[in-house]
């Protein structure tokens, strides 16, 4: 059940560039609202997804973000929000060649890169601020 | 950037599959190491 819910969430992000609602998950999988909310809570507890605090709204299904961010990935004319710079690149790793972008918080300018045949241009560096063992201490900050 | 693209592929592959399970800590550290991501920053312990 939890695997089906998680996979549905990921496929919905892939196909709709947005998080599914609890009702959508329930109707798509033929499950009750309560069954889905229990599954969402368990998936969140296992760090498979992240829920917006105090709700069953899907905030993150890494690398996808359910809310607008400064990090995006575009493939075939469709654009997805990512949770961070790594995730914007990772969306292309999952969905194929395209572009990814991030907004510079200091200058408010947007920087963009292209992935073509698996090669990223122009060259750049991703700065990981949080050590791996602390990724989940505060996932929003990470 | 190129390393992170590969990391994204390795880290997130299989998420569309209902049978996907989170890799264990040793597997994650091995994944990092295969990309040259080693040292205390990439340690999980």
N, CA and C atoms of all chains as a GROMACS GRO file, in nm:
protein
  561
    1UNK      N    1   0.084  -0.121   0.000
    1UNK     CA    2   0.000   0.000   0.000
    1UNK      C    3   0.087   0.125   0.000
    2UNK      N    4   0.184   0.134   0.093
    2UNK     CA    5   0.268   0.253   0.099
    2UNK      C    6   0.350   0.269  -0.028
    3UNK      N    7   0.399   0.159  -0.082
    3UNK     CA    8   0.475   0.166  -0.206
    3UNK      C    9   0.390   0.215  -0.322
    4UNK      N   10   0.265   0.171  -0.324
    4UNK     CA   11   0.174   0.215  -0.430
    4UNK      C   12   0.146   0.365  -0.418
    5UNK      N   13   0.127   0.411  -0.295
    5UNK     CA   14   0.100   0.553  -0.274
    5UNK      C   15   0.223   0.635  -0.313
    6UNK      N   16   0.340   0.589  -0.270
    6UNK     CA   17   0.462   0.663  -0.303
    6UNK      C   18   0.484   0.668  -0.454
    7UNK      N   19   0.468   0.553  -0.521
    7UNK     CA   20   0.487   0.550  -0.666
    7UNK      C   21   0.385   0.638  -0.736
    8UNK      N   22   0.261   0.640  -0.686
    8UNK     CA   23   0.160   0.726  -0.747
    8UNK      C   24   0.200   0.873  -0.733
    9UNK      N   25   0.251   0.908  -0.618
    9UNK     CA   26   0.295   1.047  -0.596
    9UNK      C   27   0.404   1.083  -0.698
   10UNK      N   28   0.503   0.996  -0.712
   10UNK     CA   29   0.612   1.026  -0.804
   10UNK      C   30   0.563   1.033  -0.949
   11UNK      N   31   0.474   0.942  -0.988
   11UNK     CA   32   0.424   0.944  -1.125
   11UNK      C   33   0.339   1.069  -1.150
   12UNK      N   34   0.265   1.111  -1.046
   12UNK     CA   35   0.185   1.232  -1.060
   12UNK      C   36   0.275   1.353  -1.078
   13UNK      N   37   0.381   1.361  -0.997
   13UNK     CA   38   0.478   1.470  -1.016
   13UNK      C   39   0.535   1.465  -1.157
   14UNK      N   40   0.575   1.346  -1.201
   14UNK     CA   41   0.635   1.332  -1.335
   14UNK      C   42   0.538   1.378  -1.444
   15UNK      N   43   0.413   1.336  -1.432
   15UNK     CA   44   0.319   1.358  -1.541
   15UNK      C   45   0.248   1.492  -1.532
   16UNK      N   46   0.230   1.545  -1.411
   16UNK     CA   47   0.152   1.667  -1.392
   16UNK      C   48   0.236   1.786  -1.343
   17UNK      N   49   0.361   1.762  -1.310
   17UNK     CA   50   0.449   1.866  -1.257
   17UNK      C   51   0.390   1.929  -1.131
   18UNK      N   52   0.320   1.850  -1.054
   18UNK     CA   53   0.259   1.898  -0.930
   18UNK      C   54   0.230   1.779  -0.840
   19UNK      N   55   0.216   1.808  -0.710
   19UNK     CA   56   0.185   1.702  -0.615
   19UNK      C   57   0.037   1.664  -0.627
   20UNK      N   58   0.006   1.536  -0.609
   20UNK     CA   59  -0.135   1.497  -0.604
   20UNK      C   60  -0.196   1.531  -0.469
   21UNK      N   61  -0.326   1.553  -0.467
   21UNK     CA   62  -0.395   1.572  -0.340
   21UNK      C   63  -0.424   1.436  -0.277
   22UNK      N   64  -0.458   1.439  -0.150
   22UNK     CA   65  -0.497   1.315  -0.083
   22UNK      C   66  -0.616   1.251  -0.154
   23UNK      N   67  -0.713   1.333  -0.194
   23UNK     CA   68  -0.830   1.282  -0.263
   23UNK      C   69  -0.794   1.218  -0.396
   24UNK      N   70  -0.699   1.279  -0.467
   24UNK     CA   71  -0.657   1.223  -0.595
   24UNK      C   72  -0.593   1.086  -0.575
   25UNK      N   73  -0.507   1.077  -0.474
   25UNK     CA   74  -0.441   0.949  -0.448
   25UNK      C   75  -0.545   0.843  -0.413
   26UNK      N   76  -0.641   0.880  -0.328
   26UNK     CA   77  -0.743   0.784  -0.285
   26UNK      C   78  -0.825   0.735  -0.403
   27UNK      N   79  -0.870   0.828  -0.485
   27UNK     CA   80  -0.955   0.787  -0.598
   27UNK      C   81  -0.876   0.709  -0.702
   28UNK      N   82  -0.750   0.748  -0.723
   28UNK     CA   83  -0.669   0.679  -0.824
   28UNK      C   84  -0.637   0.536  -0.782
   29UNK      N   85  -0.618   0.515  -0.653
   29UNK     CA   86  -0.578   0.382  -0.606
   29UNK      C   87  -0.696   0.302  -0.550
   30UNK      N   88  -0.815   0.362  -0.548
   30UNK     CA   89  -0.931   0.292  -0.495
   30UNK      C   90  -0.922   0.269  -0.345
   31UNK      N   91  -0.863   0.362  -0.276
   31UNK     CA   92  -0.846   0.353  -0.130
   31UNK      C   93  -0.926   0.463  -0.062
   32UNK      N   94  -0.950   0.443   0.068
   32UNK     CA   95  -1.022   0.545   0.142
   32UNK      C   96  -0.928   0.662   0.176
   33UNK      N   97  -0.989   0.774   0.206
   33UNK     CA   98  -0.912   0.892   0.248
   33UNK      C   99  -0.828   0.860   0.370
   34UNK      N  100  -0.888   0.786   0.464
   34UNK     CA  101  -0.815   0.752   0.587
   34UNK      C  102  -0.696   0.661   0.557
   35UNK      N  103  -0.716   0.564   0.471
   35UNK     CA  104  -0.604   0.475   0.436
   35UNK      C  105  -0.489   0.555   0.375
   36UNK      N  106  -0.524   0.651   0.292
   36UNK     CA  107  -0.419   0.730   0.228
   36UNK      C  108  -0.347   0.820   0.329
   37UNK      N  109  -0.420   0.881   0.418
   37UNK     CA  110  -0.354   0.968   0.515
   37UNK      C  111  -0.262   0.888   0.607
   38UNK      N  112  -0.303   0.768   0.643
   38UNK     CA  113  -0.215   0.682   0.724
   38UNK      C  114  -0.088   0.650   0.645
   39UNK      N  115  -0.105   0.616   0.518
   39UNK     CA  116   0.012   0.585   0.434
   39UNK      C  117   0.103   0.707   0.422
   40UNK      N  118   0.044   0.823   0.404
   40UNK     CA  119   0.126   0.945   0.391
   40UNK      C  120   0.205   0.971   0.519
   41UNK      N  121   0.140   0.952   0.632
   41UNK     CA  122   0.210   0.971   0.759
   41UNK      C  123   0.327   0.873   0.772
   42UNK      N  124   0.303   0.747   0.734
   42UNK     CA  125   0.410   0.647   0.744
   42UNK      C  126   0.522   0.676   0.645
   43UNK      N  127   0.487   0.718   0.526
   43UNK     CA  128   0.590   0.753   0.427
   43UNK      C  129   0.673   0.872   0.474
   44UNK      N  130   0.606   0.967   0.536
   44UNK     CA  131   0.679   1.083   0.587
   44UNK      C  132   0.771   1.042   0.702
   45UNK      N  133   0.722   0.953   0.788
   45UNK     CA  134   0.803   0.909   0.902
   45UNK      C  135   0.927   0.834   0.856
   46UNK      N  136   0.919   0.768   0.741
   46UNK     CA  137   1.033   0.693   0.689
   46UNK      C  138   1.118   0.778   0.594
   47UNK      N  139   1.085   0.906   0.582
   47UNK     CA  140   1.160   1.000   0.497
   47UNK      C  141   1.146   0.970   0.349
   48UNK      N  142   1.039   0.899   0.311
   48UNK     CA  143   1.016   0.875   0.169
   48UNK      C  144   0.956   0.998   0.102
   49UNK      N  145   0.882   1.077   0.179
   49UNK     CA  146   0.826   1.204   0.134
   49UNK      C  147   0.832   1.301   0.251
   50UNK      N  148   0.797   1.427   0.222
   50UNK     CA  149   0.785   1.527   0.328
   50UNK      C  150   0.649   1.594   0.314
   51UNK      N  151   0.576   1.603   0.426
   51UNK     CA  152   0.446   1.670   0.426
   51UNK      C  153   0.461   1.811   0.481
   52UNK      N  154   0.375   1.901   0.432
   52UNK     CA  155   0.374   2.035   0.490
   52UNK      C  156   0.328   2.021   0.635
   53UNK      N  157   0.399   2.086   0.727
   53UNK     CA  158   0.370   2.067   0.869
   53UNK      C  159   0.221   2.085   0.903
   54UNK      N  160   0.169   1.988   0.975
   54UNK     CA  161   0.030   1.996   1.021
   54UNK      C  162  -0.072   1.962   0.915
   55UNK      N  163  -0.027   1.914   0.799
   55UNK     CA  164  -0.120   1.881   0.691
   55UNK      C  165  -0.082   1.746   0.629
   56UNK      N  166  -0.162   1.704   0.533
   56UNK     CA  167  -0.126   1.590   0.450
   56UNK      C  168  -0.096   1.636   0.307
   57UNK      N  169  -0.065   1.764   0.292
   57UNK     CA  170  -0.021   1.816   0.163
   57UNK      C  171   0.124   1.776   0.141
   58UNK      N  172   0.155   1.732   0.020
   58UNK     CA  173   0.290   1.684  -0.008
   58UNK      C  174   0.380   1.803  -0.039
   59UNK      N  175   0.480   1.820   0.045
   59UNK     CA  176   0.577   1.928   0.029
   59UNK      C  177   0.691   1.880  -0.063
   60UNK      N  178   0.745   1.766  -0.033
   60UNK     CA  179   0.856   1.713  -0.113
   60UNK      C  180   0.837   1.565  -0.139
   61UNK      N  181   0.865   1.526  -0.260
   61UNK     CA  182   0.892   1.386  -0.296
   61UNK      C  183   1.021   1.399  -0.377
   62UNK      N  184   1.130   1.396  -0.305
   62UNK     CA  185   1.259   1.429  -0.367
   62UNK      C  186   1.281   1.354  -0.499
   63UNK      N  187   1.322   1.423  -0.601
   63UNK     CA  188   1.370   1.562  -0.608
   63UNK      C  189   1.260   1.666  -0.634
   64UNK      N  190   1.135   1.623  -0.642
   64UNK     CA  191   1.027   1.715  -0.676
   64UNK      C  192   0.981   1.795  -0.554
   65UNK      N  193   0.942   1.920  -0.581
   65UNK     CA  194   0.884   2.004  -0.475
   65UNK      C  195   0.738   2.030  -0.506
   66UNK      N  196   0.653   2.020  -0.406
   66UNK     CA  197   0.512   2.049  -0.422
   66UNK      C  198   0.479   2.196  -0.408
   67UNK      N  199   0.577   2.276  -0.378
   67UNK     CA  200   0.556   2.420  -0.365
   67UNK      C  201   0.658   2.493  -0.453
   68UNK      N  202   0.626   2.615  -0.497
   68UNK     CA  203   0.722   2.690  -0.580
   68UNK      C  204   0.852   2.717  -0.504
   69UNK      N  205   0.963   2.705  -0.576
   69UNK     CA  206   1.094   2.733  -0.520
   69UNK      C  207   1.177   2.812  -0.622
   70UNK      N  208   1.300   2.843  -0.585
   70UNK     CA  209   1.391   2.913  -0.677
   70UNK      C  210   1.466   2.817  -0.766
   71UNK      N  211   1.434   2.688  -0.757
   71UNK     CA  212   1.506   2.586  -0.835
   71UNK      C  213   1.408   2.515  -0.928
   72UNK      N  214   1.438   2.514  -1.057
   72UNK     CA  215   1.347   2.452  -1.153
   72UNK      C  216   1.423   2.362  -1.250
   73UNK      N  217   1.347   2.272  -1.309
   73UNK     CA  218   1.399   2.188  -1.418
   73UNK      C  219   1.294   2.186  -1.528
   74UNK      N  220   1.338   2.197  -1.652
   74UNK     CA  221   1.247   2.202  -1.765
   74UNK      C  222   1.286   2.095  -1.867
   75UNK      N  223   1.188   2.015  -1.903
   75UNK     CA  224   1.208   1.909  -2.003
   75UNK      C  225   1.090   1.914  -2.098
   76UNK      N  226   1.117   1.926  -2.227
   76UNK     CA  227   1.010   1.921  -2.325
   76UNK      C  228   0.901   2.024  -2.305
   77UNK      N  229   0.937   2.141  -2.256
   77UNK     CA  230   0.840   2.248  -2.238
   77UNK      C  231   0.765   2.243  -2.106
   78UNK      N  232   0.786   2.139  -2.027
   78UNK     CA  233   0.724   2.130  -1.894
   78UNK      C  234   0.828   2.164  -1.787
   79UNK      N  235   0.783   2.234  -1.683
   79UNK     CA  236   0.874   2.278  -1.578
   79UNK      C  237   0.830   2.224  -1.443
   80UNK      N  238   0.928   2.175  -1.368
   80UNK     CA  239   0.905   2.123  -1.234
   80UNK      C  240   0.982   2.208  -1.133
   81UNK      N  241   0.925   2.225  -1.016
   81UNK     CA  242   0.999   2.285  -0.905
   81UNK      C  243   1.079   2.177  -0.834
   82UNK      N  244   1.201   2.214  -0.796
   82UNK     CA  245   1.289   2.124  -0.722
   82UNK      C  246   1.313   2.183  -0.583
   83UNK      N  247   1.366   2.099  -0.494
   83UNK     CA  248   1.387   2.143  -0.355
   83UNK      C  249   1.518   2.218  -0.335
   84UNK      N  250   1.613   2.197  -0.425
   84UNK     CA  251   1.746   2.259  -0.412
   84UNK      C  252   1.817   2.244  -0.546
   85UNK      N  253   1.940   2.294  -0.552
   85UNK     CA  254   2.015   2.285  -0.676
   85UNK      C  255   2.039   2.141  -0.719
   86UNK      N  256   2.078   2.059  -0.623
   86UNK     CA  257   2.100   1.917  -0.655
   86UNK      C  258   1.972   1.857  -0.714
   87UNK      N  259   1.859   1.885  -0.651
   87UNK     CA  260   1.734   1.824  -0.697
   87UNK      C  261   1.694   1.873  -0.836
   88UNK      N  262   1.727   1.998  -0.869
   88UNK     CA  263   1.691   2.045  -1.003
   88UNK      C  264   1.768   1.966  -1.108
   89UNK      N  265   1.893   1.935  -1.080
   89UNK     CA  266   1.972   1.851  -1.171
   89UNK      C  267   1.917   1.709  -1.170
   90UNK      N  268   1.880   1.662  -1.052
   90UNK     CA  269   1.832   1.524  -1.038
   90UNK      C  270   1.703   1.501  -1.115
   91UNK      N  271   1.619   1.602  -1.126
   91UNK     CA  272   1.497   1.585  -1.206
   91UNK      C  273   1.534   1.552  -1.350
   92UNK      N  274   1.637   1.616  -1.402
   92UNK     CA  275   1.682   1.584  -1.537
   92UNK      C  276   1.741   1.443  -1.541
   93UNK      N  277   1.808   1.403  -1.434
   93UNK     CA  278   1.861   1.266  -1.428
   93UNK      C  279   1.748   1.165  -1.439
   94UNK      N  280   1.631   1.199  -1.386
   94UNK     CA  281   1.517   1.109  -1.390
   94UNK      C  282   1.439   1.119  -1.520
   95UNK      N  283   1.425   1.242  -1.572
   95UNK     CA  284   1.331   1.264  -1.682
   95UNK      C  285   1.397   1.285  -1.817
   96UNK      N  286   1.527   1.310  -1.820
   96UNK     CA  287   1.596   1.325  -1.948
   96UNK      C  288   1.653   1.463  -1.968
   97UNK      N  289   1.713   1.481  -2.084
   97UNK     CA  290   1.782   1.607  -2.114
   97UNK      C  291   1.687   1.726  -2.106
   98UNK      N  292   1.741   1.840  -2.068
   98UNK     CA  293   1.662   1.962  -2.058
   98UNK      C  294   1.747   2.072  -1.997
   99UNK      N  295   1.683   2.162  -1.929
   99UNK     CA  296   1.754   2.271  -1.863
   99UNK      C  297   1.717   2.275  -1.716
  100UNK      N  298   1.808   2.324  -1.635
  100UNK     CA  299   1.776   2.350  -1.494
  100UNK      C  300   1.827   2.488  -1.458
  101UNK      N  301   1.763   2.547  -1.360
  101UNK     CA  302   1.793   2.686  -1.328
  101UNK      C  303   1.781   2.710  -1.179
  102UNK      N  304   1.853   2.810  -1.132
  102UNK     CA  305   1.840   2.853  -0.994
  102UNK      C  306   1.852   3.004  -0.988
  103UNK      N  307   1.777   3.062  -0.896
  103UNK     CA  308   1.781   3.207  -0.879
  103UNK      C  309   1.884   3.243  -0.774
  104UNK      N  310   1.973   3.334  -0.808
  104UNK     CA  311   2.074   3.381  -0.714
  104UNK      C  312   2.008   3.472  -0.611
  105UNK      N  313   2.010   3.432  -0.484
  105UNK     CA  314   1.939   3.513  -0.384
  105UNK      C  315   2.002   3.650  -0.360
  106UNK      N  316   2.129   3.667  -0.397
  106UNK     CA  317   2.196   3.795  -0.376
  106UNK      C  318   2.163   3.895  -0.486
  107UNK      N  319   2.156   3.846  -0.609
  107UNK     CA  320   2.136   3.937  -0.723
  107UNK      C  321   1.998   3.926  -0.784
  108UNK      N  322   1.922   3.822  -0.744
  108UNK     CA  323   1.788   3.797  -0.797
  108UNK      C  324   1.793   3.762  -0.946
  109UNK      N  325   1.911   3.726  -0.995
  109UNK     CA  326   1.922   3.683  -1.134
  109UNK      C  327   1.910   3.530  -1.140
  110UNK      N  328   1.865   3.483  -1.254
  110UNK     CA  329   1.849   3.338  -1.272
  110UNK      C  330   1.963   3.283  -1.358
  111UNK      N  331   2.025   3.180  -1.308
  111UNK     CA  332   2.132   3.112  -1.380
  111UNK      C  333   2.077   2.981  -1.436
  112UNK      N  334   2.117   2.949  -1.558
  112UNK     CA  335   2.059   2.832  -1.624
  112UNK      C  336   2.168   2.744  -1.685
  113UNK      N  337   2.146   2.615  -1.676
  113UNK     CA  338   2.237   2.518  -1.734
  113UNK      C  339   2.156   2.423  -1.823
  114UNK      N  340   2.226   2.358  -1.914
  114UNK     CA  341   2.163   2.263  -2.005
  114UNK      C  342   2.227   2.125  -1.989
  115UNK      N  343   2.144   2.024  -1.994
  115UNK     CA  344   2.194   1.886  -2.000
  115UNK      C  345   2.155   1.831  -2.137
  116UNK      N  346   2.256   1.795  -2.214
  116UNK     CA  347   2.234   1.740  -2.348
  116UNK      C  348   2.316   1.613  -2.362
  117UNK      N  349   2.248   1.503  -2.392
  117UNK     CA  350   2.315   1.373  -2.397
  117UNK      C  351   2.391   1.346  -2.268
  118UNK      N  352   2.334   1.390  -2.156
  118UNK     CA  353   2.393   1.363  -2.025
  118UNK      C  354   2.512   1.449  -1.990
  119UNK      N  355   2.538   1.552  -2.069
  119UNK     CA  356   2.650   1.641  -2.042
  119UNK      C  357   2.598   1.778  -2.000
  120UNK      N  358   2.647   1.828  -1.886
  120UNK     CA  359   2.602   1.956  -1.831
  120UNK      C  360   2.689   2.069  -1.886
  121UNK      N  361   2.625   2.175  -1.936
  121UNK     CA  362   2.696   2.295  -1.977
  121UNK      C  363   2.617   2.418  -1.934
  122UNK      N  364   2.682   2.530  -1.901
  122UNK     CA  365   2.827   2.541  -1.882
  122UNK      C  366   2.870   2.471  -1.754
  123UNK      N  367   2.999   2.466  -1.732
  123UNK     CA  368   3.050   2.405  -1.609
  123UNK      C  369   3.003   2.484  -1.488
  124UNK      N  370   2.992   2.419  -1.377
  124UNK     CA  371   2.950   2.486  -1.255
  124UNK      C  372   2.977   2.399  -1.134
  125UNK      N  373   2.948   2.454  -1.017
  125UNK     CA  374   2.972   2.382  -0.892
  125UNK      C  375   2.846   2.388  -0.808
  126UNK      N  376   2.810   2.275  -0.750
  126UNK     CA  377   2.699   2.270  -0.654
  126UNK      C  378   2.757   2.268  -0.514
  127UNK      N  379   2.714   2.361  -0.432
  127UNK     CA  380   2.764   2.370  -0.295
  127UNK      C  381   2.668   2.297  -0.202
  128UNK      N  382   2.715   2.190  -0.140
  128UNK     CA  383   2.636   2.120  -0.039
  128UNK      C  384   2.671   2.181   0.096
  129UNK      N  385   2.573   2.242   0.158
  129UNK     CA  386   2.597   2.312   0.283
  129UNK      C  387   2.589   2.220   0.404
  130UNK      N  388   2.501   2.120   0.396
  130UNK     CA  389   2.472   2.034   0.511
  130UNK      C  390   2.538   1.898   0.491
  131UNK      N  391   2.616   1.850   0.589
  131UNK     CA  392   2.676   1.717   0.578
  131UNK      C  393   2.570   1.608   0.563
  132UNK      N  394   2.607   1.500   0.493
  132UNK     CA  395   2.511   1.395   0.459
  132UNK      C  396   2.439   1.339   0.582
  133UNK      N  397   2.511   1.321   0.691
  133UNK     CA  398   2.449   1.260   0.808
  133UNK      C  399   2.346   1.352   0.873
  134UNK      N  400   2.344   1.480   0.831
  134UNK     CA  401   2.250   1.576   0.888
  134UNK      C  402   2.142   1.620   0.789
  135UNK      N  403   2.135   1.552   0.674
  135UNK     CA  404   2.037   1.593   0.572
  135UNK      C  405   1.896   1.607   0.630
  136UNK      N  406   1.860   1.511   0.717
  136UNK     CA  407   1.720   1.506   0.763
  136UNK      C  408   1.699   1.576   0.897
  137UNK      N  409   1.803   1.638   0.951
  137UNK     CA  410   1.784   1.711   1.077
  137UNK      C  411   1.682   1.824   1.059
  138UNK      N  412   1.691   1.893   0.946
  138UNK     CA  413   1.596   1.999   0.909
  138UNK      C  414   1.590   1.998   0.757
  139UNK      N  415   1.504   1.914   0.703
  139UNK     CA  416   1.506   1.889   0.558
  139UNK      C  417   1.469   2.015   0.480
  140UNK      N  418   1.390   2.102   0.537
  140UNK     CA  419   1.358   2.227   0.467
  140UNK      C  420   1.481   2.313   0.448
  141UNK      N  421   1.564   2.319   0.551
  141UNK     CA  422   1.688   2.395   0.542
  141UNK      C  423   1.786   2.327   0.447
  142UNK      N  424   1.796   2.195   0.457
  142UNK     CA  425   1.886   2.120   0.368
  142UNK      C  426   1.852   2.146   0.222
  143UNK      N  427   2.907   1.975  -1.138
  143UNK     CA  428   2.773   1.956  -1.194
  143UNK      C  429   2.756   1.815  -1.251
  144UNK      N  430   2.858   1.768  -1.322
  144UNK     CA  431   2.847   1.636  -1.384
  144UNK      C  432   2.835   1.527  -1.278
  145UNK      N  433   2.911   1.544  -1.171
  145UNK     CA  434   2.905   1.447  -1.061
  145UNK      C  435   2.766   1.447  -0.997
  146UNK      N  436   2.711   1.566  -0.981
  146UNK     CA  437   2.579   1.577  -0.918
  146UNK      C  438   2.470   1.519  -1.007
  147UNK      N  439   2.485   1.532  -1.138
  147UNK     CA  440   2.389   1.469  -1.229
  147UNK      C  441   2.392   1.317  -1.211
  148UNK      N  442   2.510   1.261  -1.201
  148UNK     CA  443   2.520   1.117  -1.181
  148UNK      C  444   2.468   1.077  -1.044
  149UNK      N  445   2.498   1.160  -0.944
  149UNK     CA  446   2.447   1.133  -0.809
  149UNK      C  447   2.294   1.134  -0.809
  150UNK      N  448   2.237   1.230  -0.880
  150UNK     CA  449   2.091   1.236  -0.890
  150UNK      C  450   2.034   1.110  -0.952
  151UNK      N  451   2.100   1.061  -1.055
  151UNK     CA  452   2.054   0.936  -1.119
  151UNK      C  453   2.063   0.819  -1.023
  152UNK      N  454   2.178   0.806  -0.957
  152UNK     CA  455   2.199   0.692  -0.867
  152UNK      C  456   2.108   0.699  -0.745
  153UNK      N  457   2.090   0.821  -0.693
  153UNK     CA  458   2.014   0.840  -0.568
  153UNK      C  459   1.864   0.820  -0.589
  154UNK      N  460   1.814   0.868  -0.703
  154UNK     CA  461   1.669   0.872  -0.721
  154UNK      C  462   1.614   0.764  -0.814
  155UNK      N  463   1.699   0.686  -0.876
  155UNK     CA  464   1.649   0.581  -0.964
  155UNK      C  465   1.557   0.486  -0.889
  156UNK      N  466   1.451   0.446  -0.954
  156UNK     CA  467   1.359   0.349  -0.896
  156UNK      C  468   1.245   0.408  -0.817
  157UNK      N  469   1.240   0.540  -0.801
  157UNK     CA  470   1.136   0.600  -0.718
  157UNK      C  471   0.995   0.584  -0.777
  158UNK      N  472   0.985   0.558  -0.908
  158UNK     CA  473   0.853   0.539  -0.968
  158UNK      C  474   0.802   0.396  -0.949
  159UNK      N  475   0.885   0.310  -0.895
  159UNK     CA  476   0.851   0.168  -0.877
  159UNK      C  477   0.793   0.147  -0.737
  160UNK      N  478   0.672   0.090  -0.727
  160UNK     CA  479   0.614   0.066  -0.593
  160UNK      C  480   0.703  -0.020  -0.504
  161UNK      N  481   0.788  -0.102  -0.564
  161UNK     CA  482   0.872  -0.194  -0.486
  161UNK      C  483   1.002  -0.129  -0.439
  162UNK      N  484   1.024  -0.002  -0.477
  162UNK     CA  485   1.149   0.065  -0.437
  162UNK      C  486   1.162   0.071  -0.285
  163UNK      N  487   1.280   0.046  -0.237
  163UNK     CA  488   1.308   0.061  -0.093
  163UNK      C  489   1.432   0.146  -0.076
  164UNK      N  490   1.432   0.227   0.030
  164UNK     CA  491   1.547   0.313   0.056
  164UNK      C  492   1.672   0.228   0.078
  165UNK      N  493   1.782   0.260   0.012
  165UNK     CA  494   1.906   0.184   0.035
  165UNK      C  495   1.956   0.203   0.177
  166UNK      N  496   2.028   0.104   0.224
  166UNK     CA  497   2.085   0.113   0.358
  166UNK      C  498   2.203   0.209   0.362
  167UNK      N  499   2.245   0.240   0.483
  167UNK     CA  500   2.353   0.338   0.501
  167UNK      C  501   2.480   0.295   0.428
  168UNK      N  502   2.514   0.168   0.436
  168UNK     CA  503   2.636   0.121   0.368
  168UNK      C  504   2.625   0.139   0.217
  169UNK      N  505   2.506   0.111   0.165
  169UNK     CA  506   2.486   0.126   0.020
  169UNK      C  507   2.497   0.274  -0.021
  170UNK      N  508   2.443   0.361   0.064
  170UNK     CA  509   2.448   0.505   0.033
  170UNK      C  510   2.593   0.554   0.034
  171UNK      N  511   2.668   0.513   0.136
  171UNK     CA  512   2.809   0.555   0.144
  171UNK      C  513   2.887   0.501   0.025
  172UNK      N  514   2.857   0.378  -0.016
  172UNK     CA  515   2.923   0.320  -0.134
  172UNK      C  516   2.888   0.399  -0.260
  173UNK      N  517   2.762   0.442  -0.268
  173UNK     CA  518   2.718   0.523  -0.382
  173UNK      C  519   2.797   0.654  -0.387
  174UNK      N  520   2.811   0.718  -0.272
  174UNK     CA  521   2.889   0.842  -0.266
  174UNK      C  522   3.033   0.815  -0.308
  175UNK      N  523   3.091   0.711  -0.252
  175UNK     CA  524   3.233   0.682  -0.275
  175UNK      C  525   3.260   0.654  -0.422
  176UNK      N  526   3.165   0.587  -0.489
  176UNK     CA  527   3.183   0.555  -0.631
  176UNK      C  528   3.195   0.681  -0.715
  177UNK      N  529   3.144   0.791  -0.662
  177UNK     CA  530   3.151   0.919  -0.733
  177UNK      C  531   3.262   1.008  -0.679
  178UNK      N  532   3.343   0.952  -0.589
  178UNK     CA  533   3.453   1.030  -0.533
  178UNK      C  534   3.412   1.117  -0.416
  179UNK      N  535   3.289   1.096  -0.366
  179UNK     CA  536   3.239   1.176  -0.254
  179UNK      C  537   3.271   1.102  -0.125
  180UNK      N  538   3.384   1.132  -0.069
  180UNK     CA  539   3.431   1.063   0.050
  180UNK      C  540   3.469   1.165   0.158
  181UNK      N  541   3.508   1.114   0.273
  181UNK     CA  542   3.550   1.201   0.382
  181UNK      C  543   3.437   1.225   0.480
  182UNK      N  544   3.465   1.298   0.586
  182UNK     CA  545   3.366   1.317   0.693
  182UNK      C  546   3.235   1.380   0.645
  183UNK      N  547   3.243   1.469   0.546
  183UNK     CA  548   3.121   1.537   0.500
  183UNK      C  549   3.020   1.437   0.445
  184UNK      N  550   3.068   1.330   0.380
  184UNK     CA  551   2.980   1.233   0.316
  184UNK      C  552   2.959   1.108   0.400
  185UNK      N  553   3.012   1.107   0.521
  185UNK     CA  554   2.993   0.994   0.612
  185UNK      C  555   2.854   1.001   0.675
  186UNK      N  556   2.796   0.887   0.702
  186UNK     CA  557   2.665   0.883   0.768
  186UNK      C  558   2.676   0.845   0.914
  187UNK      N  559   2.799   0.829   0.963
  187UNK     CA  560   2.816   0.790   1.103
  187UNK      C  561   2.891   0.899   1.179
   0.00000   0.00000   0.00000
